[in-house]
């Protein structure tokens, strides 16, 4: 079973507002479990997955797959 984090803990961990965490849940980008009408928990794994996806997306958008030629190689 995955560790469950409160909305406040996730917000602090991601350095965003609690409102933003609820938006991410609504968008399906974070997995949550509603324990009661006023008690929502987010799986730690979904937070880790969200971070990994954000890193991958940023990597792709910035074109970081491109590697320029090394300067120490002689040119032909």
C-alpha positions in Angstrom: 0.0 0.0 0.0 1.3 3.4 -0.9 1.9 6.1 1.6 -1.0 8.6 1.8 -0.2 12.4 2.0 -2.6 15.2 3.0 -3.3 18.0 0.5 -1.4 20.4 2.7 1.7 18.1 2.7 1.6 17.7 -1.1 1.2 21.5 -1.5 4.2 22.1 0.7 6.2 19.4 -1.0 5.5 20.8 -4.5 5.6 24.5 -3.3 2.1 25.2 -4.7 -1.2 26.2 -3.1 -3.7 23.7 -1.8 -6.1 25.0 -4.5 -3.5 23.9 -7.2 -3.3 20.4 -5.6 -7.1 20.1 -5.9 -6.9 21.2 -9.5 -4.2 18.6 -10.3 -6.5 15.9 -8.7 -9.4 17.1 -10.8 -7.3 17.0 -13.9 -6.3 13.4 -13.1 -2.7 14.2 -12.7 -2.6 13.2 -9.0 -4.3 10.1 -7.6 -6.4 10.7 -4.5 -8.6 9.0 -2.0 -11.5 10.8 -0.5 -11.8 9.5 3.1 -14.7 11.9 3.9 -16.2 15.0 2.5 -13.4 17.1 4.1 -10.6 14.6 4.1 -8.6 13.9 0.9 -5.4 12.0 0.7 -2.9 11.7 -2.3 -0.7 8.7 -2.9 3.0 9.4 -2.6 3.5 7.3 -5.8 1.3 9.7 -7.8 3.3 12.7 -6.5 6.5 11.0 -7.6 4.9 10.1 -11.0 3.7 13.7 -11.4 7.2 15.0 -10.8 8.7 12.5 -13.3 6.2 13.4 -16.0 6.8 17.1 -15.4 10.6 16.5 -15.8 10.1 14.5 -18.9 7.7 17.0 -20.4 10.1 19.9 -19.7 13.0 17.9 -21.1 11.1 17.3 -24.3 9.8 20.9 -24.6 13.3 22.3 -24.2 14.8 19.9 -26.7 17.4 18.5 -24.3 17.8 15.4 -26.4 20.1 17.3 -28.8 23.8 16.9 -28.0 26.1 19.3 -29.9 29.3 17.8 -31.3 32.1 17.6 -28.8 34.8 20.2 -29.2 37.7 17.9 -28.4 37.1 15.8 -31.4 39.1 16.7 -34.6 37.0 18.0 -37.4 37.3 16.1 -40.7 
